[in-house]
Amino acid sequence: MEAGPVSAVVGRFAPSPSGRLHLGNLACSLLAWLSARSWGGRIVLRIEDLDAERCPRKYADQLEEDLGWLGLFWDEGGSKGGPHEPYYQSECSGIYTESCKKLEAMGLVYPCFCSRSQLHAASAPHTSDGNVIYPGTCRGLTAEEIAEKRKKKAPAYRLMVPDENITFTDGCMGEHTENLLRDCGDFYLRRADGVFAYQLAVVVDDARMGVTEVVRGADLLSSTARQLYLYRLLGLPAPEFAHCPLLLASDGRRLSKRDGDQSLENLRARYTAEDIVGRLAYAYGLQEEPAPRTPESLIKDFSWDKVPKKDICLPEGLFE
Ligand SMILES: [Zn+2]
């Protein structure tokens, strides 16, 4: 990516507020912010509350308060609003429906009636991020079979994918290739309960909000090929991607929202914002010592070259 005029780069925060932020989410937000700001770019905040029941608005509001407390300010979105409203995915069903219709008109969408237990059979092959690779069971259903099945069950909808390799260069992880059919399989656009799939929503929203740079956790690296395919089908400009290494507990466990000890609620009781930012910057190779820092002070020397390419174990005692 070449340095363009100021404001050419648009990065984003796209948190899913099903609980309080944890250190891993914070690290990713910090890197997204630094990467965009290092290009003089802007940041959009989008609330990924597709599953609205799991993501009550109070968590989204808390999340804004936490990001602001850390000094990670955004230019547009969330409760602040802006020209690309709405910024809450739970309010975007009409927009996603339009995109689904475009894909349907291409003959690439089909209803899937498979049950969870059918999909999760022990023999089912899995994607590298742990999802089942759909074997295409419902691909060839006739109109009569579909009509019959519909009487008993509301279907999910899947996008048919071709046997094609998609290769892209990730800003952090380097070149990455996935075969759509073998590594991903036909994927959900909409669940049987009507909730739109992450893969569709994220593409449609990043495009309509003018996002040019997607920074997110490496657990989503393998989603990127599917999303690039959607950008192409929908005729939308694809952003650059940078997938940051995941932060693991010092014993190697994945951090999650269940890790109360690493949630911002507890961290805020023990550390200042500069303490947390400085320690995360240290864990991610952006400074030599875990000294307190403001996000602004890290912009000048930020470079993806400094960020490790593998999961990062929290150094023992960095956050006690
Ligand atoms: Zn099926």
Boltz pocket constraint, residues with backbone or C-beta under 6 A from the ligand:
constraints:
  - pocket:
      binder: B
      contacts: [[A, 111], [A, 112], [A, 113], [A, 114], [A, 136], [A, 137], [A, 138]]
      max_distance: 6.0
